[in-house]
Amino acid sequence: MLVKFTSSTSGQIMMFAQVARQMLEILGKDCNARGVITSEQLPDAIARLRGAVADAHRPPPANSEPEDGIDEAEGGSRVGIAQRAYPLIELLDWTRKEDGFVLWEAAHDF
């Protein structure tokens, strides 16, 4: 299932529900079929996502397992939270600059 994030000022992006769930959980939002990130919530949302990306860039403790949210693809390439969060951070940042809001929509709760 896809989740569509639509800015009132800057366009839209789509994410798979699993990735959108991860992003919304970082933001402290429920994964309902529809929701909003208001203009007042945008600065905190951006800070939370950037904080999660910064945390992911810290070296893991010795003898730890791979971080959740990272996929191993053929050839050993890894897709981490930084690559997944970047489009949403950019959408939120552009929307904040223009004092807008962001809606998300999915076929059903996820």
Buried (B, 14 or more C-beta within 10 A) or exposed (E): EEBEBBBEBBEEBBBEBEBBBBBBEBBEBEBEEEBEBEBEBBEEBBEBBBEBBEEBEEEEEEEEEEEEBEEEEEEEEEEBBBEBBEBBBBBBBBBBEEEBBBBBBBEEEB
